[in-house]
């Protein structure tokens, strides 16, 4: 399943909005996800991604789904730095 992160906005900065995004995704995006289905988080057109937003979103995603999660369109320096920060905890 490919998830367009830009659907949550192009400037993603706060922990509360990250929490809101994962709750929305759980309700509308991941509700029919099969256990064997991979998840691809696509960061196309995301201008700013903060560690607090992504930490909240990713933590919620990992809590609910043990699927293989990969990333697409991570060339943006903000996205790249945030992924490095959050995933290397």
C-alpha positions as CSV (number, residue, x, y, z in Angstrom):
1,X,0.0,0.0,0.0
2,X,1.4,3.4,-1.0
3,X,0.6,6.2,1.4
4,X,1.0,9.8,0.1
5,X,2.2,11.7,3.1
6,X,1.4,15.0,1.3
7,X,-2.3,14.2,1.9
8,X,-1.7,15.2,5.5
9,X,-0.1,18.5,4.4
10,X,3.2,19.7,2.9
11,X,4.5,21.3,6.1
12,X,4.3,18.7,8.9
13,X,5.7,20.0,12.1
14,X,3.9,19.3,15.4
15,X,3.4,16.2,17.5
16,X,-0.4,16.9,17.9
17,X,-0.8,17.0,14.1
18,X,1.2,13.8,13.7
19,X,-1.1,12.1,16.2
20,X,-4.1,13.4,14.4
21,X,-2.6,12.1,11.1
22,X,-2.0,8.6,12.3
23,X,-5.5,8.4,13.8
24,X,-7.0,9.6,10.5
25,X,-4.8,7.1,8.6
26,X,-5.9,4.3,10.8
27,X,-9.5,5.1,10.2
28,X,-9.4,5.7,6.5
29,X,-6.2,4.3,5.0
30,X,-5.0,1.3,7.0
31,X,-8.4,-0.2,8.1
32,X,-8.4,-2.8,5.3
33,X,-4.7,-3.4,5.3
34,X,-3.7,-7.1,5.1
35,X,-0.9,-8.3,7.5
36,X,1.2,-9.4,4.6
37,X,0.8,-6.1,2.6
38,X,3.9,-3.8,2.6
39,X,3.5,-0.1,3.4
40,X,5.3,2.5,1.4
41,X,5.4,6.0,2.9
42,X,5.8,8.4,-0.1
43,X,7.1,11.9,0.8
44,X,6.6,13.4,-2.6
45,X,5.8,17.2,-2.4
46,X,6.4,17.3,1.4
47,X,8.3,20.5,2.0
48,X,9.0,20.3,5.8
49,X,8.9,17.2,8.0
50,X,9.8,17.6,11.6
51,X,11.0,14.8,13.9
52,X,8.1,15.3,16.3
53,X,5.5,14.9,13.6
54,X,7.1,11.9,12.1
55,X,7.9,10.3,15.4
56,X,4.2,10.5,16.4
57,X,3.0,9.2,13.1
58,X,5.6,6.4,12.8
59,X,5.2,5.2,16.4
60,X,1.5,4.9,15.9
61,X,2.0,3.0,12.6
62,X,4.5,0.6,14.1
63,X,2.2,0.0,17.1
64,X,-0.7,-1.1,14.9
65,X,1.1,-2.8,12.0
66,X,4.0,-5.1,11.9
67,X,4.2,-4.9,8.1
68,X,7.3,-4.1,6.2
69,X,7.5,-0.3,5.9
70,X,9.6,1.5,3.3
71,X,10.1,5.0,2.1
72,X,9.9,6.8,-1.2
73,X,10.9,10.3,-2.4
74,X,13.1,11.1,0.5
75,X,15.5,13.4,-1.3
76,X,14.2,16.6,0.5
77,X,16.8,17.6,3.1
78,X,14.1,18.0,5.8
79,X,12.6,14.5,5.1
80,X,16.1,13.0,4.9
81,X,17.2,14.5,8.2
82,X,14.0,13.6,10.0
83,X,14.1,10.0,8.9
84,X,17.7,9.7,10.1
85,X,16.8,11.2,13.4
86,X,13.7,9.2,14.1
87,X,14.7,5.8,12.7
88,X,18.1,5.8,14.5
89,X,16.6,6.1,18.0
